[in-house]
Amino acid sequence: MATLYELAKVLRSKNSGPFELTIDVLFDNKEIYDRVKNSGQISAETICRLYRITGEQVRHLVFFDQALGVKITILRDISSGSAGDRDVYGAQQHAPLMNLIID
């Protein structure tokens, strides 16, 4: 077993406009990518649990085999730059995925 942080080459988040966050998970070899993809650990249910959001807030969860990557887009609780926003750029929002255990 390993964490997603240990397996991924890139694990990052950023704004996808003022109302959405995008999380990118990229791998540098097909075997690790396939291991993560086939584990079933990255799912809408997992994202909802880790980010404490509803299924309707998960806009996209796509595995890109050609790029050995996963793109997850979720709705932000409040728009970027609004009063109360703690991460204007959305650059720290990948953290809940870092310790996800992959079998």
C-alpha positions as CSV (number, residue, x, y, z in Angstrom):
1,M,0.0,0.0,0.0
2,A,1.0,3.6,-0.7
3,T,-0.5,7.0,-0.5
4,L,-1.5,8.9,-3.6
5,Y,1.2,11.5,-2.7
6,E,3.9,8.8,-2.9
7,L,2.6,7.4,-6.2
8,A,1.8,10.6,-8.2
9,K,4.4,12.5,-10.0
10,V,2.2,15.6,-9.9
11,L,-0.6,16.3,-7.4
12,R,-1.9,19.9,-7.7
13,S,-5.0,22.1,-7.6
14,K,-6.0,25.4,-9.1
15,N,-9.0,27.5,-9.9
16,S,-11.1,26.5,-12.9
17,G,-12.7,29.9,-13.0
18,P,-14.0,31.7,-9.9
19,F,-16.6,29.0,-9.0
20,E,-14.7,25.7,-9.6
21,L,-11.5,24.0,-8.5
22,T,-9.6,21.5,-10.6
23,I,-7.3,18.9,-9.2
24,D,-4.8,17.2,-11.4
25,V,-3.1,13.9,-10.6
26,L,-0.4,12.8,-13.0
27,F,1.8,9.8,-13.1
28,D,5.1,9.1,-14.8
29,N,4.5,5.5,-15.7
30,K,1.6,3.4,-16.9
31,E,1.9,0.7,-14.3
32,I,1.4,3.1,-11.4
33,Y,-1.4,4.9,-13.3
34,D,-3.2,1.6,-13.9
35,R,-2.8,0.6,-10.3
36,V,-4.4,3.8,-9.1
37,K,-7.1,3.7,-11.7
38,N,-8.0,0.1,-11.1
39,S,-8.0,0.5,-7.3
40,G,-11.3,2.3,-7.5
41,Q,-10.0,4.6,-4.7
42,I,-10.5,7.8,-6.8
43,S,-14.2,8.0,-7.2
44,A,-17.0,10.6,-6.8
45,E,-17.8,9.0,-3.4
46,T,-14.2,9.4,-2.2
47,I,-14.1,13.0,-3.4
48,C,-17.4,13.8,-1.6
49,R,-16.1,12.2,1.6
50,L,-12.7,13.9,1.5
51,Y,-14.0,17.3,0.6
52,R,-17.2,17.1,2.5
53,I,-19.3,17.9,-0.5
54,T,-22.3,16.5,-2.2
55,G,-22.3,14.5,-5.4
56,E,-23.8,17.4,-7.3
57,Q,-20.7,19.4,-6.5
58,V,-18.4,17.0,-8.3
59,R,-18.5,18.4,-11.8
60,H,-16.0,16.1,-13.6
61,L,-13.9,13.1,-12.6
62,V,-12.1,11.9,-15.7
63,F,-9.2,9.4,-16.2
64,F,-7.1,10.3,-19.2
65,D,-5.3,7.2,-20.2
66,Q,-3.2,8.9,-22.9
67,A,-1.9,11.4,-20.4
68,L,-1.6,9.0,-17.4
69,G,-3.6,11.4,-15.4
70,V,-6.9,12.2,-13.6
71,K,-8.7,15.5,-13.6
72,I,-11.2,16.2,-10.9
73,T,-13.3,19.4,-11.0
74,I,-15.5,20.4,-8.0
75,L,-17.6,23.4,-7.2
76,R,-16.1,25.9,-4.7
77,D,-18.1,26.6,-1.6
78,I,-17.6,30.4,-2.2
79,S,-16.2,32.1,-5.3
80,S,-12.5,32.9,-5.5
81,G,-11.7,36.2,-3.9
82,S,-15.0,36.5,-2.0
83,A,-15.0,37.5,1.7
84,G,-14.1,34.3,3.6
85,D,-12.2,32.7,0.8
86,R,-9.0,31.1,2.3
87,D,-7.3,30.1,-0.9
88,V,-7.8,32.7,-3.7
89,Y,-5.9,30.6,-6.3
90,G,-7.2,27.2,-5.2
91,A,-3.5,26.1,-5.0
92,Q,-3.7,24.2,-1.7
93,Q,-6.9,22.2,-2.3
94,H,-5.2,19.0,-3.4
95,A,-4.2,18.2,0.3
96,P,-7.1,16.0,1.2
97,L,-6.1,13.6,-1.6
98,M,-2.4,13.3,-0.5
99,N,-3.0,10.6,2.1
100,L,-5.5,8.6,0.2
101,I,-4.3,5.0,0.5
102,I,-4.0,3.0,-2.8
103,D,-3.9,-0.8,-2.5
